């Protein structure tokens, strides 16, 4: 898969955006500074009017290490530009608030991460933005919800945690006909397996905390899009509201990107093997994985994604009690709420990541008491299968 600079993905992930000092260092330097000095008052004045590509003012506006990370992500995603944020949720918040005004209308898929739902349901409404939620897989629902005042549509390309797949190209066509901006959170699909911009998305969001770091170290987020959107819409909002990425965290993300392709492919191969290995188990009501043939959007998942991702979900027939027994019996998998880590993680969404939702809301999203989200790490696949089978035996 080629990137915008005509280099293949692994080369882009190692080299794109590199800036070397006069020392010509091999590993990217950490410019751990919040400010920058000017040679003259005239130079300071000129930079505040318009900073060049390699000119910096203040770390809240930009930093050389952070800029390396942004340029590398943009090269990977195939977009004109990118801007890094302090966390994935800072990226979601700023992507929406930077473009919306009181009276605007947003159409969003209903199946979202709990914090995304909070921003759309609670926060935007306080400032006069109206939001309509739809079944993301129902294209008719998208068509019916779009209005003349619809400013944007928002969706997770793979929903968390039920792994519903949305037809990005079709939704983008519906939105574009109405002049709406298409904003997608592509965390679960990863930039390795899916280029959402090629499918019609205008703005692509990542929580770099997940696969990009990949080792559970730092928070970070990044928003990708056209240069016009990033510099004229997104940047003015984020630099004045303060959600900047730390240079140290940006350096960690740069190091994570060097192995991103290798890690994601190994994790996705394991995830598919685990999903196949657990299919039909007597204590499971269902195994959910986008590249399993019984997934409701299997054909769409195969069209949009090169591989099925690093996350699968299991539904225990015995509900929460059996889900808890499974989690507590596992030896390799750790109970946590992160994903995309080198270490395998299990999560009970109904009592953690989506606990603020009402029981009726969770039921509507398919988040049952027996649902367990499984983030597959880099451990040996056979060991992971054995651990899950032993856990299920303890149930």
N, C-alpha and C positions, 0 to 999 in steps of 0.2 A: 504494500500500500504506500503510495507516494505522498509526500507532503508538498506544501506550496513552494518550497525551495528545490524541488525535484530530487531531494535526497530521500532514501527510504527511512522508515520510522525509527529504527534503532539508531541510525546515524544522527537523525534529527534530535533524538532524545539525549544524545551524548554531547552534541556540539552546538545546537542552535542557540543564538543569543549570547554566545560567550564574549566577554569583554576582558581583555588582559591589560594589566598595568604595565609600566615600564620594566617591571621585574620579569614579565613574561611567564607568570606562574602557570602550572598545568591545571590544578584544581581552581575553580572559581574563587575569587577573593570575597571575603565578607567585609563590606564597607559598613562597619558598625558605627555610623555617624548619623546624627539627626540634622546637622546643618552643613553648609558649604560656604567657603569664603570666595570673595570676588577680587579680581586684580584692581578694580577701580569702581568708583561710584557709578560711572557710566555703564560699566559692564553689568552691575547689579540692576540698574534701571532697565537695560535692554533685556535681561533675562526675565524680569518680572512681566515685561510686555509680551515676550514670546520666547520660551526656552527652546533651544535646539534639541535634537534627538539624543545628544550625549551631554546635556547640560542639566544641572539639578539645582534646586532651590532649598528644599526642606523635605525631610523624610516622609512627611505626611503627603507630600505631592509626588514624590518619586525618589528612588535611591538606586545606585548602580547595580547592587546585588538583586534587588527586587525587579529592576528592569530586565536583567538577564532572565529571570524566571518568567516574567510576562512574555518576553519575546520567544522563549522556548515553547511555552504553552500555545501561543498563537501560531507558531510554525507547525506544531503537532496537530492542532485543530484545523489548520487551513484557513484561519480568519486573518483579517488585516491587522488586528490589534487585540490587546488584552490588558486588563487592569487587575492587580492582586489586592486582596482584602484580608482582614484579620481572621476571618473564619468563613466557612461555607454559608452560614446563615447571614453574616454581614453582606456577602455577595448577593444572596437572594433578596434581602431587604433593600439594598441599594439599587439593584437592577429594576425593581418595581418602583420604589419611591423616586428615583431620579427622573422618571418619565411621566409619572401620573400626577394629575391635579384633581381637585374637588370637582365632582360632576362626571369624571371619566368612568367608564365601565370596563370591567375585566371578566373574561370567561376563563374558568380554571377547571381542570380535571379534579374530581372529588377525591380520588385516592392520592394522598400526599403524606409526607412526613409530618409529624405533629407540629413542629415549629413553623413549617411552611403554612399549615392550616391556620395557626395562630395569627400570623401576619396577614393572611388574606381574609380570615373571618373577623378578627378582632381589631387589628391595628388600622388597616386601610379604611375600614368603615368609619373610624373616628374622624377621619379627615375628608369624608365625603366621597370616597371612591366606592362605587357599587360593584359587587362581585356576584357572578352567577356560577354555581358549581354544576358540572355535568358528569355523566358516566363517560370517562375518557375513551372507552372503546366504541362508543356509539356515535358514529359520524353524524347521524341525524340530529342527535342532541346538540352537537357543536353548531350545526347549521341553524337550528332553532334558537339557540341562545345568543348568537351574534347579532348585534344591533348597530345602527348607524353611529352611535357614540362609543362603540367598543374600541378601546385604545390598545389593548393587549390581550393575548391569550397566554396561559401559563400551564405547564404540565411537567411531570416527571416522565422521562422517556421509558423508564421501567419503574413502576410504583413500589413504594416501600410500605409494607413488607410482603404484599401479596403478588408482586412481580407481574402486574398487568402491563401489557405492551400497548402503546398508542401509535397509530399510524401517523407519523410525523409529517410525511409528505402530504397526506390528505388533509390533515388539520391545518397545515401551513397554507394550502391552497384555499381553504375556506376563509381563513383569517386574512390572507392577503387580498382577496376579493373585496373585503370590507375595509381595507387600509389599516388593519391591526398588526401590531408587532408580535412576533412569535418568540416567546421566552421559554427555554427548556432547561431543566435540571437533568444533566446527563451522567450523574454520579454512578449509578448502577451499571450502565452500559459501558462506561469508561471511554476515554478518547482513543483507546487502543482498538476497540471492537466496533465503534460507531462514530461517524463524522456527521453530527446532526446538522451542521451547516449545509452539507451536500443534500440533505433531505428537506431543506426549506426553513430551518430555524434561523432567526435573525440574531438572537442573543443566547449564548450557551454558558451555563453556570456549572462550576465544579466546586465541591468541597475538597480542597487539596489535602485536608486532614485524612482522607480515606486512601484511595489507591496511590495517589501521587506521592505522598509521604510513604505510605505502605508499611511503616514499622511503628506506628502508634506513638510518635514523638511530639509532633507540633500541630497546632491549629493553623489553618490557612484556607483561603478561598480565592477563586479567580473567575472573572467574567470575560468572555470572548465575544467579539462582534466586529462590525465595520469600524474603520478609524473614525468616521464621523460620529457614530454612536458613542464610542469609548471616550473620545476627546471632548466632544461638545455636550454630551448628555450625562454620561456616567462619571467622568473625572471631576467636573465641577462639584457634583454632589458629594462624592466620597472624600475629596480632599478637604472640604469644608466641614464635614460631619465627623471625620476622624477615624474611619474604620480601616486604617492603613495596615499592611502586612509588615511585621518586623523583618529587618534585613537578615537576622539570624535564621528565622523561620524560612525565609526565602531561600537561603543557602541550603538548609536541610531539604527543602522541596527539590532544588536543583539536583542534589545528590540522589534523591529518590527517583527522579525522572530517568536517570541513567539506566536503571534496571526495571522501569515500569513495564515495558513490553514483555520482557522475560518473565517477570513475576505474574502479570495478569494472565498470560497464556498458560503458565503452569497451574495457576489457581483455577482457571476456568476448565482446564482438562480434568482436574481433580473433582471439581464441582459436578461435572457431567457424569463422571464415573460413580461418584457417591449417589447422585440422584438415581441413576440406573440400578445401582446396587440395592437401594432401599425401596424401589418400586414394588408394590404388591405386598409389602410387609404387613402382617396381620394386625399390628397395633397402630398403623397409620391409616387415616382416612384418605390422605392424598399427599403426594410429593409434587411440589411446584418448582419447575425450572424451565426457563424460556425455550431451551433446545431439547426438551422432552417432547416426543410426538403427541402426547395427550394434553399439552398446554393449549388453552383455548385460542391463543394467537401464535401458535407454532410457526405457521407459514410466514406470517408477518415478521416474527422474530428472526427467522432465517434470512429474510430479505434485508432487514435493517442491520443485523448484527453479525459480524464475522464469527464470533463465538458467543456462548450463552451467558457469559458473566461469571462472577466469582461467588454469587449468593444463591442459595436455594432456600425454600421454606418447607417445613413439615407440619402436618396437622395431626395431632394425636387424637385418637378416637375417644379417649377418656377425659378430654378437656384439660383444664388448668392443673388439676391434681397430677395427672399423668405427665403433662408437660414439665412440671416442676420436678417430678421424680427423674425424668430423663436428664434434665439439666444438672441435677445434683449428683447423678451417677457417672457423669462423663469424667474421663481422666485427662485427655489431651485438650479438648475444647474448653475454653475458659468462658465463664459467664460475664459478659460485658455488653455495652451498647454501641461499640464502634463497629466498623466493617472495613474490608479492603486491607486488613492487616496481614503481615507475614504469619501471625499466630491465628489459629482457627478460633472463632468466637461463636457463641450461641446467645440468642436474645429472646426473651418472652415479650413481644411487643405490647400485648394487652395490659401488662402491668408496669411497663417501663416507657418506651419511646412514644406510645400512643395512649398512655393511661389517662391523660386529661380529657379524652373524648368520652362521650356518654356511651353506655352500652349499646344503644340503638345506632349511634354513629359508627362504632366499631363493627357491628353486625352488618351494616350497609356496605362497609368497605371490605368485608370478608375477613376481618381480624377477629377470629374466634378465640375463645379461652384456650383451645388446644394448639394454637399456631405457634411455631418456633421458627425464628429466622436463623439461618446457618451461614456464616461468612467463612469461606474455605481459605485456609492459609497455605503455607508452603511445606507443611509436614508431609511425610510419605502418605500417599493416597490409601494404601492398604491399611496403614495404621489408623487413619481417620475413619475408614469404613468399619474396622473392627471396634473402634471406640464407640461409634454410634450404635452398632449392633449390640454391644455389651450393655450400653445404656438402655436400649429398648428392651433387652432381656430383663433388666432390673425393674422396668415398668410392669 
